[in-house]
Amino acid sequence: MSEQAAPSERDDHVVLGKLTSPYGVKGWLKVYSHTSPMEGILDYAEWVLRRGGALTRHRLLQGRRHGKGLVALLEGIDSREAAEGVTGAEILLPKADLPELGGDEYYWHQLEGLTVVTREGAVLGRVAYLFETGANDVLVVKGDPQGAPPAIDDRERLLPFLPDEVIVEVDLAGGTMTVDWDPDF
C-alpha cells in the first residue's frame, strides 16, 4: 500500500483523506481517500481529524466500499448531526504510524520539497506536489531563481514519475532528486 497524500501543515502528520458528507442518519460519513488503493485508509484503526485547526481522535468502528467511494463509521459520531459536525475534516495519520517501505519505495510526502536537479546539474526547482493520472504519477516542480539553491528559472514543470527513466536517483537524506530531463521542456 502506498499513501498518496497531500502534505500536512504539521510536520508530524500526513493527510490521508477527507470526510466529505454524512451518509444516512446513524453517523456514517462519506470518505475521500488519498491512499492507493483507496481502501487502504480503512487499514488504520484510529483517525486524527482536523477541522478548523482543532484535532480530534476517533477509532474507526466500520468502513467499507460504497459505490465508487467509501463510507465509514467513527467512534463518538452516532447521528447525522454529529456527522455534519465533522464534515470537511481532513483525516490525518501520525507519520510514525505509516508502514515501513522497502529500499526503493517512497511516500509522496517524502518527495515533496526535494530539490530537483538534472544529470547535468541544472536546478529545476523543488517538488511542490504529485498527482495521479491514468498512465503514471506526475511530479509538479516549481522553479524559484531566488531559492536555495536557486533554480534556473521560475517555471512550473510537470515531470512523469518514472523511476529508472526520468527519475534517476532519490536522495532523501541529501534532499535531492536527480532527473533525466531537458530543462527547455
C-alpha positions in Angstrom: 0.0 0.0 0.0 1.3 3.5 -0.7 -0.1 6.6 0.8 -0.5 9.4 -1.6 -1.3 12.3 0.5 -1.2 16.0 0.5 1.4 17.5 2.8 0.1 18.3 6.3 0.7 21.7 7.8 2.0 19.8 10.8 5.3 18.0 10.2 4.3 15.0 12.3 1.1 14.1 10.3 0.2 13.2 6.8 -3.2 13.8 5.3 -4.8 10.5 4.2 -8.2 11.8 3.1 -11.2 13.9 3.9 -14.7 13.4 5.3 -17.0 14.8 2.6 -20.6 14.4 3.8 -22.9 12.5 6.1 -24.3 9.2 4.8 -27.6 8.2 6.3 -28.9 9.0 9.8 -26.7 6.9 12.1 -23.4 8.8 11.9 -21.8 7.2 8.8 -19.7 9.5 6.6 -18.6 9.5 3.0 -14.8 9.4 2.8 -12.5 10.7 0.1 -9.3 8.8 0.3 -5.8 9.8 -0.9 -4.4 6.3 -0.3 -3.8 3.8 -3.1 -5.7 1.6 -3.2 -8.5 3.8 -1.8 -9.5 1.2 0.7 -6.0 1.5 2.3 -7.3 4.3 4.6 -9.5 1.7 6.3 -6.4 -0.2 7.5 -5.8 2.5 10.1 -7.7 1.8 13.4 -7.6 5.4 14.7 -8.0 8.6 12.7 -7.0 12.0 13.7 -9.5 14.6 12.3 -8.5 18.2 11.7 -11.3 20.7 11.2 -10.8 24.4 11.7 -7.4 23.8 13.3 -8.8 21.6 16.0 -7.6 18.0 16.2 -9.7 15.1 17.5 -9.1 11.4 17.6 -11.7 8.8 16.6 -11.5 5.0 16.5 -12.7 3.6 13.1 -15.6 1.3 14.0 -16.5 0.2 10.5 -15.7 1.1 7.0 -16.5 -0.2 3.5 -16.6 0.5 -0.1 -19.9 2.1 -1.3 -20.4 2.6 -5.0 -17.3 4.3 -6.3 -16.3 5.6 -2.9 -16.0 4.7 0.8 -18.2 5.2 3.9 -17.0 5.0 7.5 -18.4 5.0 11.0 -16.3 6.6 13.7 -16.5 6.2 17.5 -18.4 9.1 19.1 -20.2 10.0 15.9 -23.6 8.3 16.1 -26.1 10.6 14.4 -26.4 12.6 11.2 -26.0 15.8 13.2 -22.7 14.6 14.7 -21.6 13.6 11.2 -22.4 17.0 9.9 -20.2 18.4 12.6 -17.1 16.7 11.2 -17.9 17.1 7.5 -15.0 18.6 5.7 -12.4 17.4 8.3 -9.1 16.1 7.0 -8.1 12.6 8.0 -4.6 12.7 9.4 -2.2 10.0 10.4 1.0 10.4 12.5 3.9 9.8 10.2 5.3 7.4 12.8 2.3 5.1 12.2 3.0 4.7 8.5 4.2 1.2 7.5 7.9 0.9 6.7 8.7 0.7 3.0 11.3 -1.2 1.0 14.6 0.4 -0.2 13.4 2.0 -3.4 9.9 2.9 -2.2 8.8 6.4 -1.0 5.8 8.0 0.3 4.7 11.1 -1.7 5.1 13.3 1.3 8.8 12.3 1.5 9.4 13.6 -2.1 7.6 16.9 -1.6 10.2 19.7 -1.1 13.1 17.8 -2.6 15.4 19.9 -4.9 15.1 18.6 -8.5 18.4 18.6 -10.4 19.2 17.3 -13.9 22.0 14.9 -14.6 24.0 17.9 -15.9 23.5 19.8 -12.6 20.8 22.3 -13.6 18.4 23.0 -10.7 14.8 22.9 -11.9 13.2 23.7 -8.6 11.5 21.9 -5.8 8.8 19.2 -5.9 5.7 21.0 -4.9 3.3 18.0 -5.1 2.4 14.9 -7.0 -0.8 13.7 -8.6 -2.1 10.6 -10.3 -3.0 10.2 -13.9 -4.2 7.1 -15.7 -0.8 6.4 -17.1 1.7 7.4 -14.4 2.1 9.7 -11.4 3.3 13.2 -12.1 5.7 15.5 -10.2 4.9 19.2 -10.2 8.3 21.0 -9.9 8.3 24.7 -9.2 11.3 26.8 -10.0 12.5 29.7 -7.8 15.5 31.7 -9.0 15.7 33.2 -5.5 15.5 29.8 -3.8 18.3 28.0 -2.1 19.7 26.6 -4.3 18.5 28.9 -7.0 16.6 27.3 -9.9 17.5 28.1 -13.5 14.1 29.9 -13.9 10.6 30.3 -12.3 8.8 27.8 -14.5 6.5 25.1 -13.3 7.3 21.8 -14.9 5.3 18.5 -14.9 7.6 15.5 -14.9 6.4 11.9 -15.2 7.3 9.9 -12.1 9.1 7.1 -14.0 11.8 5.6 -11.9 14.9 4.5 -14.0 13.6 6.6 -16.9 13.0 10.1 -15.8 13.8 9.7 -12.0 17.5 8.7 -11.9 18.1 9.0 -8.1 16.2 10.0 -5.0 18.4 11.1 -2.1 16.1 11.7 0.9 19.0 12.4 3.3 20.5 14.9 0.9 17.2 16.5 -0.1 17.7 16.0 -3.8 16.1 14.1 -6.7 18.2 13.7 -9.9 16.3 13.5 -13.1 17.0 12.8 -16.8 15.0 15.8 -18.2 15.7 18.6 -20.7 15.3 21.9 -18.8 13.9 23.5 -22.0 10.9 21.1 -22.0 
